[in-house]
Structures are given as C-alpha cells and as structure tokens.
C-alpha cells in the first residue's frame, strides 16, 4: 500500500486483465441487445450470461443493494440507471456500465452509443467527445507524475467540445475492490493530487453533459439525471500502471489501437 492506495503486483494485474476482457465481452453483448423495441432488462440479461459463462461474477449486482448486473442510463440519465421494462427507441443515447470479478480482482468499464440512426448531430458530438476525453485521460496517465494531469486532460477535451463534466462524480482506484483510492476527477481540483506510481490501477471515467453540470438522483435512489434534462455520455476503462508502462485492462489490445494516435504503446503487465 502507498498511503491508502493499493499497489498491485504484475500477477494481480494480469488477473484484473482477465476480468477486464470479460467486461469488454459483456458490454459488447449488452450493446448488441440494445435495438429499437428491446427493454433495458434484455441488455442486462445479455451481459449477465457472458459473465456467468466465463466463470466470473458481477461486481455491480448487490453492490450497496444495486439490483442488476449492469447500469443502463438513457438520454438524460447520466449514470447508475437500473435496467427494467423501459423500451429503447431509435436515437436513444445509451450508456452501459459493467464490472466483473475474477479471483477477487475487479475490472470496470463503460461505453455510450446511439441506437439506430442518430436524431441529433449534438448527440453524435457528445458521444464522440466523451470517448476522446477518456483516451486523452488514459494517454496522460502514461506519462503523468500526478493524477491531476489526467483530470486536466479530460477537462481540456470537454472544454474544447463545449461540454461539462458532471459535478460530484469521479473516476476511482480499482483492484481488490471496485471503488478505492485515489479519486480521479474529470475536472481540475485544488490541492495536491496523488502521485502516479507503478502498481496503481485506476478507472478513468469521464461523464459529460451537453447542458448544466448539475444533477439529481431519482426516487429509485440510484439513477442520476442531468438537472436540466440534457443528454449525457459516459465512457470508462480500467488501467494498470507498472514499471514498463500502462495497460488498459478492459480492452483486449490493452488500448493499443486508440493510444497509437497519442504516440503511446501499451505494455502488458
């Protein structure tokens, strides 16, 4: 441990990478199930099957009482949406957040997509910019001395796109638990931020909205919505930092394809 930050061995990171690939596959299955006329519960069931067949467990199901395998948030729902009987329609902006546990080690990832043909250029720009912000943050982590450099990289993309990070919601450390130190904000914060050290694993997750950065939680005590009803996007990957570089644990290629545009070559732990 470094203070309150858990430092992993390479072997532990490799187990997390196994969990990460399962998460990637579960997200793909859930996304494939999101077609016009489908229920959000159908996507949850698709992800649950992938996780179970891989011999892993969901780290979302039962977490503080959360009742599903994945979080599915639609349109103005930013994060933590509960899958159910909601019927999806063409043009919906859908965010799915998923996690899995293998041998006690966690991985966590999220993606946002539009069902069918987009109904708004603003929605396309929102989803694309939020994904760019994620990869800018990951690229910054590769050379960062402190976590604040990751936050600044995310904020720069958001500012350039005219979007706003959701206030009060941040990325996090991950490892033997899903949520750990350090926090990874999506915007600059005052004060000295944690040092980036080999053995650190973090989940970077920009949550950007078109309108106000303020939010509210619905009566289900989980679903977070934008206060002004504007649409939102959420992208996330879990990343390991080790002596030889970084590795995106929730991408089968370690993030190689997307990091290439930043001049970074990920190295497996």
N, C-alpha and C positions, 0 to 999 in steps of 0.2 A: 504494500500500500504506500502511496505518496500522499501524506495527509489523509484526506477522505477519498482519494481517487484510487480505485483498484487498478493495479498494473498486472496485465496478463502475460503468461508465458507464450511462446510461439505455438506450443501444442494446444493450449487453451484457445488461442486464436483460430487454429485450424478446425477445432470443433465448432467454434462460432461460425466459421465459413460454411461448414456443412449445414448448420441451421439456416444460414443465410440463403443458400441455394434452394432449400425447401421453401423458404418465404418467397423467393422470386417465382418459383413454380406455382405456389398457391395464389399469388397475386395475378399471375397470367391466367389461371383457371377462373378466378373471380371476375376478371375483366372480360373474358370470353363469354361469361354468363350474363353480362350486362348488355342486353339488347332491348329494343323497344318492346314493351309488354311484359318483360320479366320483373319479378319482385326483387328487392334488395336481399331478401332472405335466400333467394336462389343463388346469388353470388356468394353469400356466406357459406352455404352448404357446399358449393364447389371448392372453396378454399379449405374447408374442414376435411373434405375427402382426401385432398392432396397431403395435408399434414398428417392425417391418421395413417394413410397408406405408406408414408415414409417412416413411420415409427416415431415421429416427433409428437410434441404436444403444443397446443396453443398457449402463448403467454398472455393473451388477452382474455380468454374465456375464464370467468370467475375473478378476474383482477378487480379488487375492491367491489365485487359484485357485478361486473360487466357481464351481460348475458349472452354474448356471441363470440364467434371466432375472429371476426374482423370488425373494424369500424368502417361504415359506409356513409359518407356525407355527400349530400346532393345540393348543388346550386349555392344557396346562401348558407348552407351548413358547412362549417369550416372543418371541424374535426369531431371525433367521438360519436358520430351518428350510429344509432342502433339499427341493425338490419331487421326488416319486418315485411309487412304487406305493401309497402309503398311500391307503386308500379312505375317503372322507368319509361321515359319517353325520349324521342329524338331531340337532340340538342341539350339534354341534361348534362351538366358538368358534374362528374362523379369522382370523388376521392375515396380510395380504399387504403386502409392502414392495416398491416398484418404483422404478426410476430410468431416465432416458433422457438422451442427449446429442445436442445439435444444434449443429453448427458449433463443437464444442469446449466448449460450455457445458452445465452439468448441472442437472437437477432431480430431486427425490427426494420421495416421498410414501408414506404407508401408511394402511391402514384396517383395522378389525376389524368382523366381523359374525358373526351366528349363523345356521347353516344350518337352514332349516325353522323349525318351532315351537320356541321356547326350552324347555329342560328345567328351567331354574332361574331364579328371579327374581334370584338373585345374579349370574348371568351377564349378564342384561339390564342390571342396575345397573352392573356392571363396565364393559361396553362403552360405555354412555351417559356415565358419569362420566369415562372416559378421553378421550372426544371433547370433553366440556365442558372438561376440563383443557387440551386442545390449544388450543381457541378462547380460553380465558382467557389463555393464554400469548401468543397472537397479538395479542389486544387490548391486553395490557400492553406489547407491543413498540411499539405505535403511539405511545405517549407516554413510553416508558422512557428514562431517561438512561443506565442501565447494564443489562447482560444479567441481573444478579441479580434485577431486578424481574420478568423473565419467569419465572425459576425459582421465585420466591416465589408468583406467581400460580398456577402449576401445582401447587405443593405445597399451597396453600390448598384447591384443589378436591379433591385426593387426600385430605387430612386430613378434610375435611367428609364425604367418602364412605366413610371408614374403609378406604381403600386405601393401598398402599405403592408408591412409585416403586422400580423395580429399581435396586439399588445398582451403581455402576460403569459404567452405560450412560447416555449423554447425547446431546442434540442437537448440532449442529455447524454451522460455516460451510459454504457451498457456493458454487461458481462455476466456475472453470476446472478444478476437481477436485471429486469428490463429497464428500470429507471434508477440511475445512480449519479453521483457527482462525476464530472462537472456539468453545470448547465452550459448550453451552447445557444446563446441568444441569436435572434435573426436581425438584430439591430444593435447599434453601439450603446454600451452602458458605461457609466462612470466607474472608476476604481480599477484596481489591479486585477487582471484576469488570470486564471490558472495557466501554468506553463505546460506546453505540449511536450510529452515525454514518451520514449519508447515503452510499449506495454499498455498505453492508453487506448481505449476503444470508445468511440462516440457515435451517437446517432444524430446526424445533421438533418434538420427538417424545416425548411422554410415553409411558412403558412402565410400566403399573401392574399390580400383582398383588393378589389377594384375601388371600393369606397372607404368608409371610415375604418380605422384600425380597432375600433371598439367592438365589443361582442357581448352576447348574453347567453346564458345556459337555459335550455328549455326545461319544462316541468319533469321530463324523464331523468333529470339531474346528470345527464351525460352530454347530450347534443349541444355543441357550441355553434351559434349562428352569428353572422355579421349583424351588427345592430341596425344598420340602415337597409338590410335586405340585399346588399350587393353580393355578387358571386365571388367565390374563393377557390383557391387551389392549394394543394398540399403535396409536396414531394419529400421523400426521406430515403436515406441509405445509412447503414451501419458501416463504420470504417475502423480498421485497425491501424495503429501506428507502431512500427517496430524499428530496429536499428538500421534496416536497409531501405526503408521507405514506408509507403502506405498500401493498403489493400482494401478495396470495397467488398466487405463480407457478404453483402446481399446482391452482388452481381456475379454471374458465373465467370466473367472475364476479369473480375477484380476491378472493373471500371476502365479497362484499357481503351475501349472504343471512344468513350466520351472524354477521358482525360488526355487523349492524344492531341486534341485541339488546344489544350493548355500546355503542351510540351512536357507532360508528365507520364512516366511509365510506371505503373503499379508493380509492386514486387510481392509475391506470395509469401506469407509468413512461414 
